[in-house]
Amino acid sequence: MKNVTLTVLTVLVLAPVGLAADWGTISGQVVLKGDVPNRVLLHAKGAPVKDGEVCAAVDAYNDDLVVDKETKGIANVFLYIYKAPKDIHPDAAKPAPKVIFDQKNCKFIPHVLVVQAGQTVEVLNSDAIAHNTHTYPLRNQAMNILVAPNTKEGSGVDIATATREIVPHQVKCDLHPWMVAHWLVLDHPYAVATDATGNFKMENLPVGDHELRIWHERVGYLDRKYKVSVKAGDNSPLEIEADVSLFDEK
């Protein structure tokens, strides 16, 4: 009986260590294939627009296509697994209760936001003028809220998310109609958005084969079934190309 007891204890101790090898991290860059287009100027500094003392304090550009000229990396691209995997890493199973969404110089920050269903989005306003945040989800309750000037973190307006969405959805300010952002609400942690140089990192995926959806606001789906095979630990960086013709405005 002593030998049996020792054997059982050994299994119980070693099993959690073995689990650590069952997770992998993928990273990479989404890059533009072709010439980098110039940013579209919405209005110049000092332009006679509504609330111009704030909204035209700096040049305002359209953020629907932001490409780094040096690396050709495309910003604000969502990469995500559509349906929650069977296994979710314990470090990611309980997300932070809130994520922050701000407004500065009549611009939403960040332009794209990943939210896990059940999280609250706390809407701030770093401007000295009022804004409204108008959401257009398909499954969650749509909200249209006024956010007072100079609203700091801890005093923001909370927007709850209850369930995952089918696709990223728009967020607008009706007072300043050029202000547009997108939120992606999912019921698992395996979703990211590319940074200013098109880079991304998705941590602690279950080892095995997965399909990513790759989505950009100008195009919609760049790929609905991008296949990736995840090995334990850090995987080789991915380079995902998107032809410039995809971004032509129809």
Secondary structure as UniProt FT lines:
FT   HELIX           2..19
FT   HELIX           20..22
FT   STRAND          23..33
FT   STRAND          41..43
FT   TURN            45..46
FT   TURN            50..51
FT   HELIX           52..55
FT   STRAND          60..61
FT   TURN            69..71
FT   STRAND          73..74
FT   STRAND          78..80
FT   TURN            90..92
FT   STRAND          98..103
FT   STRAND          108..109
FT   STRAND          112..116
FT   TURN            117..118
FT   STRAND          120..123
FT   STRAND          131..135
FT   STRAND          144..147
FT   TURN            149..150
FT   TURN            153..154
FT   STRAND          157..160
FT   STRAND          169..172
FT   TURN            177..178
FT   STRAND          180..186
FT   STRAND          191..193
FT   TURN            196..197
FT   STRAND          199..206
FT   STRAND          208..216
FT   TURN            217..219
FT   STRAND          220..230
FT   STRAND          233..234
FT   STRAND          238..243
FT   HELIX           244..247
//
